[in-house]
Amino acid sequence: QVQLVESGGGSVQPGGFLRLSCVVSGLSGSRFSIYAMGWYRQAPGKQRELVARITSNGSTNYADSAKGRFTISRDNAKNTVYLQMNSLKPEDTAVYYCNGGYYNSNYWGQGTQVTVSS
């Protein structure tokens, strides 16, 4: 059973930073390395949106709102994907979800709350 477990969320003031982690378990051998991994977020009353994505070969793409402030990375040896979030703004407040996908396989974590408020 594949599980994605996020951590690192919390409450910060505007301008602060957080580092989210997502540990993936249940994938045999080195299969984590072939998965594209992404971070999505969903704010109250809004649709879930892509924040950042990293492919199996390390290529990344970001939502316009995240460019220059957020960095996605992965450690295949630890089956973990990270999202470093700097210069946080109140509009970054949302539940952040980790996603892993490979062809017809698609998995989601339970989410971690990020609140940016003064």
C-alpha positions as CSV (number, residue, x, y, z in Angstrom):
1,Q,0.0,0.0,0.0
2,V,1.5,3.3,-1.1
3,Q,1.3,6.1,1.4
4,L,2.4,9.7,1.2
5,V,2.8,11.5,4.5
6,E,3.3,15.3,4.6
7,S,4.9,17.2,7.4
8,G,6.3,20.6,8.1
9,G,3.2,22.8,7.9
10,G,2.3,25.3,10.5
11,S,1.6,29.0,11.2
12,V,4.0,31.7,10.3
13,Q,4.0,35.4,9.9
14,P,4.2,37.1,6.4
15,G,7.7,37.0,5.1
16,G,8.5,33.8,7.0
17,F,9.4,30.4,5.7
18,L,8.5,26.8,6.0
19,R,9.9,23.5,4.6
20,L,7.4,20.8,3.8
21,S,8.4,17.2,3.5
22,C,6.6,14.3,2.0
23,V,7.8,10.8,2.7
24,V,6.5,8.0,0.4
25,S,6.3,4.5,1.6
26,G,5.1,1.2,0.0
27,L,7.0,1.5,-3.3
28,S,9.3,-1.4,-3.9
29,G,13.0,-1.0,-4.6
30,S,13.9,2.3,-6.3
31,R,10.5,2.9,-7.8
32,F,10.1,6.2,-6.1
33,S,12.7,7.6,-8.4
34,I,10.5,7.1,-11.5
35,Y,7.6,9.0,-10.1
36,A,6.8,12.6,-10.9
37,M,6.1,14.3,-7.6
38,G,4.2,17.5,-7.0
39,W,2.9,19.8,-4.3
40,Y,-0.7,21.1,-4.6
41,R,-2.6,23.4,-2.4
42,Q,-6.3,24.1,-1.7
43,A,-7.5,27.2,0.1
44,P,-11.0,27.4,1.6
45,G,-13.6,27.8,-1.1
46,K,-11.1,27.3,-3.9
47,Q,-10.1,24.5,-6.2
48,R,-6.9,22.5,-5.6
49,E,-4.1,23.9,-7.6
50,L,-0.6,22.9,-8.6
51,V,2.2,24.7,-6.7
52,A,5.3,22.9,-8.0
53,R,6.2,19.7,-9.7
54,I,9.4,17.7,-10.2
55,T,9.9,14.9,-12.7
56,S,11.9,11.7,-12.4
57,N,14.9,13.4,-14.1
58,G,14.7,16.5,-11.8
59,S,13.0,18.9,-14.1
60,T,10.8,21.4,-12.2
61,N,7.9,23.7,-12.9
62,Y,6.1,26.1,-10.7
63,A,2.9,28.0,-10.5
64,D,3.4,31.7,-11.3
65,S,2.6,32.5,-7.7
66,A,5.4,30.2,-6.5
67,K,8.2,31.2,-8.8
68,G,11.1,32.8,-7.1
69,R,9.8,32.0,-3.6
70,F,9.3,28.2,-3.5
71,T,11.7,25.4,-4.4
72,I,10.8,21.8,-4.9
73,S,13.4,19.1,-4.5
74,R,13.6,15.4,-4.1
75,D,15.9,12.9,-2.3
76,N,15.4,9.5,-4.0
77,A,17.5,7.8,-1.4
78,K,15.0,8.8,1.3
79,N,11.8,8.5,-0.9
80,T,11.1,12.1,0.0
81,V,10.1,15.3,-1.8
82,Y,10.5,18.7,-0.3
83,L,9.0,22.1,-0.8
84,Q,11.0,25.0,0.6
85,M,8.7,28.0,0.9
86,N,10.2,31.5,1.5
87,S,8.7,35.0,1.7
88,L,5.4,33.5,2.6
89,K,2.3,35.6,2.0
90,P,-1.2,35.4,3.5
91,E,-2.5,34.2,0.2
92,D,-0.3,31.1,0.5
93,T,-2.6,30.0,3.3
94,A,-4.0,26.6,2.3
95,V,-3.8,22.9,2.9
96,Y,-0.8,21.6,1.0
97,Y,-1.0,18.1,-0.6
98,C,1.8,15.9,-1.9
99,N,1.1,13.9,-5.1
100,G,3.0,11.2,-6.8
101,G,2.3,9.9,-10.3
102,Y,3.5,7.4,-12.8
103,Y,1.3,6.6,-15.8
104,N,-1.9,5.2,-14.3
105,S,-0.7,5.3,-10.7
106,N,-1.6,8.4,-8.9
107,Y,-1.3,8.9,-5.1
108,W,-2.2,11.7,-2.7
109,G,-1.2,12.5,0.9
110,Q,-3.6,13.7,3.5
111,G,-2.3,17.3,3.5
112,T,-0.7,19.6,5.9
113,Q,-2.0,23.0,6.9
114,V,0.0,26.2,6.2
115,T,-1.3,29.4,7.7
116,V,0.4,32.7,7.0
117,S,-0.9,35.5,9.2
118,S,0.2,38.3,11.3
